[in-house]
């Protein structure tokens, strides 16, 4: 019997808290990686696949060790044929699989895998040959009957966040007495192979297998399983990387490509003067990378590959560097706190209305509240050996200043991604904080005479204020014609779920309730990059700029991405997306008439009111997999 976690999905603008665990000794937790299965769809042993510098087995073991305490070895459960002494030739031969163009190394480590376990791991053979993952769970529970909790995970989850795994354990321990298991919940349903189980669940699992049941999905029909919904764990892993699994070469290629782009464009991915790497993930308990995606699995001696390796950037185009104040310097101002009075008017139980008339009936609470930061940012540009020229001053939420400045320059058509050399913060002649001034260094000189009429003083709600003419802004952007969505349309279900995915990644909105968000999704519906800002145009500029600074800008532009906005969509946002060659723009709110006319002109698919599975398609529906409709949308 599955049940949702109590109040885990409650609407709140505060970050979810961990479940309160009694003040007792840490639970005795056994851990297990289920590495069984024939890997027939993959065409080779999944456990030995190398992704981002580490075998999938090493990554899974590393995540479990980082998530728990104690000296218990990590149990690796698999077929008895893979035990030490077996050879690859003794294993069932997988069917032929098509080659996949993937940035992940698919060269298997020497077999058998049981003879090459990571340090601190112990091999456990399945008790029932070829009985599926349910039998693997049985073997794990049977080998750890003396533990209080058995934390299990599948070997085919490359990017598991240890903090998420730990939360599953804490949830189960804190629910005493309670369910027999707490498993990871996703938009597609529960992930039964990523969960914390009580050893007592062994009797139920064994009984099912004895009766001939082999389907893992049947387990909740016989066992009380609590599903921790995305709202209960995505604060630790905003992009949901823990839930990503890989079953075949195609999903492996797509997932690896997505993850590297997400890591490279994650907040804080680049430190001052350095490019992002996949190996700079923190230790357990530290801040997660890529918006929550920890990378604990790079094993000593195996090395870790650069997050910039093998991605779609043009040959020879490195990730740009930033000199000066880092995003972390200004991020402390992104969500300042302030002492406030929260006033509450009680409800009249008889009329079910608020009571405002009596002063003594008003309840007042003094507390510290989190506000959204808003500070001016001066954006400047300079060519080789040239003094910086001021381009614009905008009000923004502190954080992501280099990306915002680069995105603004690109969206304004003042430079191409190949023109950008680096960004610098600060002005020695000003007393302002260094992060309030960003200079974009270009390969070519900036002509001040062409910028006089473009100088902007923008508010947080206006990105085109002061522009000479709107027609000028639209005319410089050519219609998008070279994207792949026309021949391989985006499914409506992928687009419809994107606002929920974006909301789960909006940490600042949960804290303040006062910022907009722009998310860039890939063609599989996965959230690659998200930025939040008090100005919706700033959020989109920063998301676009993150890709340019990371060197993730193919010659054709960002034509394989979808832009999703948390509010309404106006002309300026469509124009910015089109300048970056993003072919699909979707918004939770309404689209303006000018936005729709601009989208029609620039061949952008524009969708509004994208909520609860519904939406309104304003222009160019050919990029969406929709049923035939009577009349074309013009």
C-alpha angles and dihedrals in degrees: 000000000000120000131179118247110266111266090338090128097042115138111255139141090221122090114260114261127223115259112267109256120200114258095256136117116299111274120257101250125188118196132206138184114209103217099163130111130090095265086218095152091050092047094223141045108298094205091064097047113116116225122175093346100313137081114250089243092053091048093051093047091047092052093050093047091050092049100054142043130231137058100272113131117243109254115228110201121198146131117308089239088069093056118116111291097034118112131217089250090060092060122088109272112247119229118260112278127199116253113258125214098229137152089219116095107242095187106125121228116240113295144261094061093204089065092056105045122158117257112279095026130115128200121238120184122220113262092218119041118233094356097130133237093318088065090048089055089050092054092049094050092045092052092051104039090131093060126091094224133016113208111200134183137173120252091230095071103094101182110041117164110225091213090060092050089049091052090057089056093045091049092053094045092046092051094064113174093027145091125358092234143012114208136183115270124210137173087264094053137269122337100219093185093060104062152097115255134189111234088235087073087075092084092057094045092048092048092053092050092047089054091055097258112145102165114107091201089065091067097087089057089066104025132054102247123177115209115213102214123220090261087062097057112014091088084072095042108023097182094046097237092152091069096050113109130178122219106163140015092268096054090042091054094046095044094048091049091049094048095051092050091048093049092047093051098038119123108271093011091130121052120201108295096000138094122231120268132189090230097062094084114133126247120263111299094027127110112291121243128233092027092311104337108131120197106203097150106081099116124212109267094018097079128210127256124235114261087229094058118111098358129135099270115124114268112279094013108127128197110272120245130223124218122202132018114016127223089257090062093062097030090083086069094049094084109020120179128232135185107248142168115241110205121203127190111205120233121247103236093207098051098023089228134121119268113222104152103080116067094204091056094062115099118214125193125187113213146141112266130191117238131191114254121238122185136154120261123198113209117203137173134204138178127214112315090353131132112244118265118212112238105173146343115218135174111240144160107263114257132065092044097151092049092046092051094047092045091050092051091049095045090050091054092238093128144004122238089253089059095061117097104168144316129245131196129213138033118234090211094057131074092209121111109281092238090061091072123055125182119197110209113214134194092234132049121268115234107219091198091066092051102053096093093040098059108123136195101194131187121217090262098046126061099167101042110133095020113144094235135347089222090061091055094050095042095061093060117080119218115267111252108148105066125117100229092087092067097030105034123204112250117243092233090058092051095041094056094048096089090057091048090049092049092053089056095049101102095160092050090053089052099043111011087218111095137084123226136212119195130190114209129191126233091270091058096254119142108243104172134010131182129181127203142155085248119059092210090052090054092054093044090053094048091050093044091052090064093048093049091048092053091245098133116115117204091258093052129237093327095143095057134088122215117219121187127199096219140019123326124229136180096276094057093050089048092050092049091048091050088057089046093243104158102197126050120181129178136189089223136047128298121230122236091247090051090054093047091049092048090050091051095046095043094245120152105232123196127179138181089034099175136133094358094308131101147156119246109208103176144013102003092178090097092062125075097237133150116264113282128203101236131028119250108244 
